[in-house]
Amino acid sequence: MTSEALSLGYVGLGLMGGPMARRLLAAGYPLTVWNRDPAKSAALAAAGATVVGSAAEAAAASDVVFTCLTDTAAVEAVVFGDNGIAAGAKAGSVLVDFSSMRPDAAAAFSARLRGQAGMGWIDAPVSGGVPGATNGTLAVMAGGEQADFDRVAPVVAHLAGRFTLMGPNGAGQTTKLINQMIVGCGFAVVAEACQLAEDAGIDPARIPQALAGGRADSPILQQYMPRMAARDREVQARIAILIKDLNTVMDEARRLGSALPMTGLATELHKLVARHGLADADNAEYVSLFDAG
């Protein structure tokens, strides 16, 4: 079956899932959607998606089902709960899970779904935030079987600038944890640099231009220091989500015996920001930790 002939389903239409589903519609795929909050399905219906009443119905109508959910518990509930994806899945179909969760859970869920419903599983957590989801430039880190990856890759190409198979199920989630280690530490140091610039009387919004192309350059520097300098409070990704991922990193580190001192400090600093009432704020609000001091 060619990618052009595939029928798609999408479950989880939040900050990331909504724009990604829109891109699949714009690419011409027939798309069936379900969301736990039905109000979030309305905009997709207006754009041409078919809205159904359960995740099982979305799976029954689809060759490939995409999920983008909050955490491990949400994925388990939507896939294996009452009227979940497993209940409606077609044998030979593939689930592509864009959620971020524990690597061991991804491996266990994939085996469970294949045994229960004959459905493949690609764990495919993403990086790039809402801009990447909107523009189709996400970095997607995959774990799963090569045949399932090859089948879905032409579809994911409409959503991602890079889609890399890292190994068996769980490997995509581990790679995302490594991504979040770098991101979490990056937010912390960029916020500190923003504060130092302000204390020194330098406009921090000019720092990214000055450092562009040098060894300190990064997307976090370019995208977030100007937002931190402006105290831009538009929510593109919540601090609470990053804390959830950093906690998972530290859990995995304990399991493997890995020493992650810098990531541990960044995790605790993010928790401190959340305690200032900013758990649901954007990551750019990290700089407010210094304002509160």
N, C-alpha and C positions, 0 to 999 in steps of 0.2 A: 504494500500500500504506500503510495507516495505521500509526502508531507502535505501536498496541496489537497489531498483527499481526506485528510484526517479531520475528524470532528473533535473539538476541544471542549473541555470543561474547566471552570475556574471557581475555586472555593476560597473565600477570604479576600474581601474587596476593600481593605483598609488603605492606609497612606501609600503603601507600595503596591498592593494587589490591584487596586482600582486602575492606576495608570498602566500597569502591565496588561491587564485585561483589555483596556482600550486599544493598545497597540496590536493585540492579536485580532481584534475586530477590524482595525484599519488595514491589516494585512490580508483580509478577506476570508479568514477562517470562520466557519460556523461555530458559535460559542454559546455554551449553556452555563449559567452561573447560579451559584447559591451563596448566601451569606447569612451568618447567624443573626445579624441585624438587617432585616429586610429593606430598611430605608436606603442602605448603601447599594442595593441592586437597582434602584430606580434609574440612576444615571446611565447604567450599562444597558438597561432595557431600552432607553431612549436612543442609544447608539446602535441598537440592533441585536443585542444579546437576548437569548431566551432565558427567562427567569423561572426556576423550578422551586419546589417546596422543600427539598431536602438534598443533602449531599449525595445520598444514594441515587436520586433521580439524575443528578448531574453526572455521576459516574456511569449510569446505565446508558446515557446518551452520548458518551465520549470514548474516543480511542486513547486520548491522552488527557489526564486530569492534572491541573496545576493547583497547588495549595500554597497559601501564604498566610501563616497563622502566628500567634503570639509566642508560643512556647511548646515544650514537650507535651504537657498535659492537654493543651488545646488540639495538638495534632492527633494524639491518641483518641480523644473524644470524637473528633470529626471523622477520623478514618474508621475506627472500630466501634463507636457508640451506636445507639439506636438510629436507624436510618442513615448510617454513615456510609462512607465511600465503599468499604468492603462489602456492604450488603447489596450494592448495586453494580459492582465492578464486573466488567466483561473479561473473561479469560483472554490473555494476550495483550490487554491494554497496559498502559504505563502510568504510574503516578510520579509526577515531578514535584517534589516538596521544596519550596523556596524558603520555608521557615528555618530559623536557627534554633538548634536544640542539642541535646547531649549526643555525642557520637555513638555511644553504646545503645541508646534508644533507637537511633536511626537504623543501626544494624539489626536490632531485634524486631523492629516494626516491619522492615523490609522482608525478613524471613517469614514473619507471621502473615503478612498480606499475600505473599506468593503462595504460601501453603493453604491459606483460607480461600483465596479468590482467583489464584492464577494470574495475579496482576504484578507487573514489575514495579520497582521503586528506584528512583534516582533521588538521593538527597542532594539538594542543589541550593544551598544558602547563597545569598547575594551580598554584594557590597556596591555602594554607589549612591544610596539614599534615594529620596524622591526625585531629584534631578536625573539620576541614572535610570530610574524606572520610567520616567516620562520620556526621556530622549532615546531609550533603547541602548544605553551604553554601560549597563551593569557588568560587573565582573561576577561570574557564576562559577562556584567551586563544586564539582560533582563527585559523588561516590555511587558506585553501582556497577552493573554488568555492561560490558562494551556494546552488546547488541541493543540494549535498551537506550544507552546513551546515543548511539548512532541513529536510532529511530527518531528521537526527539530533538536532536541537534539542529536540524533545519528550522524547526519551529522556534526554539530558544534563540536562534540567530536574530529574530525580530525583537528580542528583548535585551540582548547582551552584546557588548563589544568583545567579550571573551568568555568562553564556556570550556572549562578544562576538566577532564576526567582525572581525578587524583588517585583512584584506587577503588577498592570494594566499598560497599555501603558503610557509611560512617566516616570515610576519608574526606568527603566534602565538608562534613560538619567539623572535623578536626582542623581542616584548612581555614574554615571560617573563624574558628577560635584563634588561630594564629593571626588572622587579619584583625580581629578585635583586640588582641594584645597590642598590636602596633597602633591601631586607631586610638585605643584608650590612653596609652602613654602619649600619643601625639596630641590629643586634645589637652592633656594636662600641661605639657611643656609649651604648647602654643599659647595657652592662657597665661602661663607665667611670663612668657616673652612679651605678650601684650601688656601685662602689668608693668614690667620693667621699662618698656618703651614709654608708657604713660608717665611713670615716676620720673623718668629722665627728660621729659619734655619733648619726646619724639612722637610724631603722629604714627601710631601703630598700623594704620591703614596703608602706609607707604612701605612697610617692611616687606610684604610679599613681592612688590615690584623690585625692591633693592636686592632681594635674595634669589630672584627667579633665575633658574639655570644653575645655581650653585648647589653645593652638597646638602644644604639645609632645606632646599626646596621640596615641596610635597603638595598633593592636592589639599591636605588639611590646612597647611599654611596658606595656600592661595584662596581657598574657599571660606575658611573659618576665621582667620585673623581679622579681615575686614568686617565680618559680621560681629565678632567679639568687640572690636573697636567701636562699632556703631551701636552696640547693645541691641542688635537685631534679634527680636524675640519670635520671629516666625518659626513655627514648629515644623521641621522637616524630618526629624528623628528624635525620639524621646530619650532622655537620660536614663529613665528606668529600663529601657530595652538594652542599652549598653551595659548597665549594671548587671542585668540578668545574664548577659553573655560573659562578662568578666567573672561573675561568680561561677559559671560553668567552667571557664578556663582554670580557675583555682581548684575546683573540684577535680578536674582531669589531672592537674599537676600533682595533687595529693595522691591520686590513684597510681600515677606513673612514677612518682618519686622525683619529679622535675622541680628544680629550684627557680622560682620566677620572682625575684625581689622587686624589680621595677614594676611589673604588672600587679603584684600584690599592693604596692603603694598606690598605684593609679586606681585600683579597685576601691580601696578605702577612701581615697579622696573623692571619687564619684559618689560614694555613699554619703559623704559629708555634704556634698552639694544637694543631694536629695533631701537630707535632713533640714536644709534651709527652705523646704517647700517647693523644690524645683524638679521633683521626680518626673513630672509630666512636661517639663520644659524641653526646649531644643538643646542639643549638645553645645551650641554656641553660648548658652547661659552658664557654662562652666566658669567663665570669667567672673561671674557674680560672686563666686566664692571669695574673691579678693575685695570686691565692693563691700561685702558683709563684714569684712574684717576692719 
